[in-house]
């Protein structure tokens, strides 16, 4: 063989041999590289924990020139959540630095973003949904990677929810009606012969109404109807009686003539107090329990039958009288808007606070008034001082709770047991 041809063949086989040796080394390195697997992140959605449908682990080979990948498929490809009934469904992914969350309704994408983006998301309609969560663990110094895919399927069926705080009440109680209308956005209405009530918004879809049970309400079964979108939810409530005491009182002719016998008294009362029975604010001002406006002995109890002088026909005492010295500070029982702050013929220096939905507190016979009409006051704010103005026999504060024309017991408001504190899941 000629030396030149032999030399050419050697030059040809050297790169081929190098290529074969390199390929062999790469194949050996690929085969010898172990792909490290790790536990998938814990994931929960709508109260259900799940495992990934697919786990992909990638290991670099030859410094990253090649990649070796293992894909593990779960025998349970999709987590079927069945029928869900909440507009807001919690997603729990722990500390996953890189995650993408995609939700589809009937195949159409309705959300794409990170778990942080999803916080506060609310579904807007019922239907058949599927969702995919893709979590990628970051590459370490060795550049190994892991990726996990989770799949969910569920039917969303959000229905209106109407909850009554109780199906029983005692004279002088307040009942609460909580409503979550789901995808409805119009406030419902409420109808009952127990007394006037309206719904107050608590959130975008939640509202609550306070139903008064007057101190003299006839015991028996009463109907409450919640109405929305041509639908009616009806609930019956059993009202039972409350035990009331008696009181015998003597009042001077001078005081009676200046107040209860004053010919201007009825018109003054109608124009300044009774008119408030028909008004209400469509806003809830308070969040805490009601407090007793001043501490002291109760000289006249709620609801009792009062016999004045020699009159055989009793009147009814619709609040409580707190016997304390003139000048004692009077505090706002709860946050609200001052709707009356002036002298009234019957009740003397008077303050009335609207707390929302027609729930009002009345403060009578005060020596001084420290607030103005229209003023927003906070719970515990000074509104005046105790006195003996108007139809009064001595220094005391007459405190009364009313909704519309219904006079209500203050004691359950003070101790936190009133149904007015019902939040939809229990007393707050």
Long-range contacts (C-beta under 8 A, 24 or more apart in sequence): 26-61, 26-62, 26-65, 26-66, 29-61, 29-62, 29-66, 30-61, 30-66, 30-68, 33-59, 33-61, 33-68, 34-59, 35-59, 35-68, 35-69, 35-70, 35-144, 36-144, 37-70, 37-72, 37-146, 38-137, 38-146, 40-135, 40-148, 41-93, 41-94, 41-96, 41-135, 41-137, 41-148, 42-92, 42-94, 43-91, 43-92, 43-93, 43-94, 43-133, 43-135, 43-150, 44-90, 44-91, 44-92, 45-79, 45-81, 45-89, 45-90, 45-91, 45-92, 45-131, 45-133, 45-150, 45-152, 46-81, 46-84, 46-86, 46-89, 46-90, 46-154, 47-90, 48-79, 48-81, 50-79, 50-150, 50-152, 51-76, 51-150, 52-135, 52-148, 52-149, 52-150, 53-77, 53-78, 53-149, 53-150, 53-151, 54-148, 54-149, 55-146, 55-147, 55-148, 55-149, 56-146, 56-147, 56-148, 56-149, 57-144, 57-145, 57-146, 58-144, 58-145, 58-146, 58-147, 59-144, 60-142, 60-143, 60-144, 64-143, 77-151, 78-130, 78-151, 78-152, 78-153, 79-150, 79-151, 79-152, 79-153, 80-152, 80-153, 80-154, 81-152, 81-153, 81-154, 82-154, 82-155, 83-154, 83-155, 83-156, 83-157, 84-154, 84-155, 84-156, 84-157, 85-156, 85-157, 85-158, 85-159, 86-158, 87-122, 87-123, 87-158, 87-182, 87-183, 87-205, 88-120, 88-121, 88-122, 88-123, 89-123, 91-115, 91-118, 91-133, 93-133, 93-135, 96-135, 96-137, 97-137, 97-138, 98-135, 98-136, 98-137, 98-138, 99-133, 99-134, 99-135, 99-136, 100-133, 100-134, 101-131, 101-132, 101-133, 102-131, 102-132, 102-133, 102-134, 103-129, 103-130, 103-131, 104-129, 104-130, 104-131, 105-129, 122-204, 123-156, 123-158, 124-183, 125-156, 125-183, 126-156, 126-157, 126-158, 126-183, 127-155, 127-156, 128-153, 128-155, 128-156, 129-153, 129-154, 129-155, 129-156, 130-154, 158-182, 158-183, 160-184, 160-228, 160-231, 160-233, 161-424, 162-226, 162-233, 162-235, 163-424, 164-224, 164-235, 164-237, 165-419, 165-422, 166-237, 166-419, 167-235, 167-236, 167-237, 167-238, 168-237, 168-238, 168-239, 168-240, 169-213, 169-237, 169-238, 169-239, 169-240, 169-419, 170-213, 170-239, 170-240, 170-241, 170-242, 171-213, 171-214, 171-215, 171-216, 171-217, 171-219, 171-239, 171-240, 171-241, 171-242, 171-303, 172-213, 172-214, 172-215, 172-242, 172-302, 172-303, 172-407, 172-408, 172-409, 173-213, 173-408, 173-409, 173-412, 173-418, 173-419, 174-210, 174-211, 174-212, 174-213, 174-359, 174-403, 174-408, 174-412, 174-413, 174-418, 174-419, 174-420, 175-210, 175-211, 175-213, 175-224, 175-237, 175-419, 176-208, 176-209, 176-210, 176-211, 176-419, 176-420, 176-421, 176-422, 177-208, 177-209, 177-211, 177-224, 177-226, 177-235, 178-206, 178-207, 178-208, 178-422, 178-423, 178-424, 179-206, 179-207, 179-208, 179-209, 179-226, 179-228, 180-205, 180-206, 180-424, 181-205, 181-207, 181-228, 181-229, 184-228, 184-229, 186-228, 186-229, 188-226, 188-227, 188-228, 189-226, 189-227, 189-228, 190-224, 190-225, 190-226, 190-227, 191-224, 191-225, 191-227, 192-222, 192-223, 192-224, 192-225, 193-222, 193-223, 194-222, 194-224, 194-237, 194-239, 194-406, 195-403, 195-404, 195-405, 195-406, 196-280, 196-358, 196-403, 196-404, 197-357, 197-358, 197-403, 198-280, 198-282, 198-357, 198-358, 200-282, 200-283, 200-284, 200-356, 200-357, 202-284, 206-424, 208-284, 208-422, 208-423, 208-424, 209-357, 210-357, 210-358, 210-359, 210-403, 210-420, 212-402, 212-403, 212-404, 212-406, 212-408, 213-239, 213-406, 213-408, 214-405, 214-406, 214-407, 214-408, 215-242, 215-244, 215-302, 215-303, 215-316, 215-318, 215-406, 215-407, 215-408, 215-409, 216-303, 216-316, 216-407, 217-406, 242-303, 242-409, 244-301, 244-302, 244-303, 244-304, 244-305, 245-301, 245-304, 245-305, 246-304, 246-305, 246-306, 246-307, 246-314, 247-300, 247-301, 247-304, 247-305, 247-306, 247-307, 247-317, 248-306, 248-307, 249-306, 249-307, 249-308, 249-309, 249-393, 250-308, 250-309, 250-393, 251-308, 251-309, 251-391, 251-393, 252-393, 255-391, 255-392, 255-393, 256-391, 258-345, 259-345, 259-346, 259-390, 259-391, 260-346, 260-391, 262-345, 264-345, 265-345, 265-346, 268-344, 268-345, 268-346, 269-344, 269-345, 269-346, 272-340, 272-342, 272-344, 272-350, 273-340, 273-344, 273-346, 273-347, 273-350, 273-352, 276-339, 276-340, 276-352, 276-354, 276-360, 277-402, 277-404, 277-405, 278-404, 279-339, 279-354, 279-358, 280-354, 280-356, 280-357, 280-358, 281-337, 281-354, 281-356, 281-357, 281-358, 282-356, 282-357, 283-356, 284-355, 284-356, 284-357, 285-334, 285-335, 285-336, 285-337, 285-354, 285-355, 285-356, 285-376, 286-334, 286-335, 286-336, 286-355, 286-356, 286-379, 287-335, 288-334, 288-335, 288-379, 289-334, 289-413, 289-414, 289-416, 289-421, 290-333, 290-334, 290-361, 290-379, 290-401, 290-410, 290-413, 290-414, 291-331, 291-333, 291-334, 291-379, 291-380, 291-414, 292-322, 292-333, 292-399, 292-410, 292-414, 293-322, 293-330, 293-331, 293-332, 293-333, 293-361, 293-363, 293-383, 293-397, 293-399, 294-322, 294-324, 294-328, 294-329, 294-330, 294-331, 294-386, 294-397, 295-322, 295-324, 296-322, 296-323, 296-324, 296-328, 297-322, 297-323, 298-322, 298-323, 299-323, 299-396, 300-396, 300-398, 302-409, 302-410, 302-411, 303-407, 303-409, 318-400, 318-402, 318-407, 319-362, 319-364, 319-398, 319-399, 319-400, 319-401, 319-407, 319-410, 320-398, 320-399, 320-400, 320-410, 321-396, 321-397, 321-398, 321-399, 322-386, 322-396, 322-397, 322-399, 323-394, 323-395, 323-396, 324-386, 324-395, 324-396, 324-397, 325-386, 325-395, 326-367, 326-385, 326-386, 326-387, 326-388, 326-395, 327-367, 327-385, 327-386, 327-387, 328-385, 328-386, 328-395, 328-397, 329-382, 329-385, 329-386, 330-363, 330-366, 330-382, 330-383, 330-384, 330-385, 330-386, 330-397, 331-380, 331-381, 331-382, 331-383, 332-361, 332-377, 332-378, 332-379, 332-380, 332-381, 332-382, 332-383, 333-361, 333-379, 333-399, 333-410, 333-413, 334-361, 334-379, 335-376, 335-377, 335-378, 335-379, 336-360, 336-361, 336-376, 336-377, 337-374, 337-375, 337-376, 337-377, 338-371, 338-372, 338-373, 338-374, 338-375, 338-376, 338-377, 338-383, 339-373, 340-373, 341-369, 341-371, 341-372, 341-373, 341-375, 341-383, 342-369, 342-373, 343-389, 343-390, 344-390, 345-390, 346-390, 346-391, 347-389, 347-390, 347-391, 347-398, 348-387, 348-388, 348-389, 348-390, 348-391, 348-392, 349-384, 349-387, 349-389, 349-390, 350-390, 351-383, 351-384, 353-377, 353-383, 357-403, 358-403, 358-404, 359-401, 359-403, 359-420, 360-401, 360-402, 360-403, 361-399, 361-400, 361-401, 361-402, 362-398, 362-399, 362-400, 362-401, 362-402, 363-397, 363-398, 363-399, 364-390, 364-397, 364-398, 364-399, 364-400, 365-389, 365-390, 365-391, 365-392, 365-396, 365-397, 365-398, 366-397, 367-395
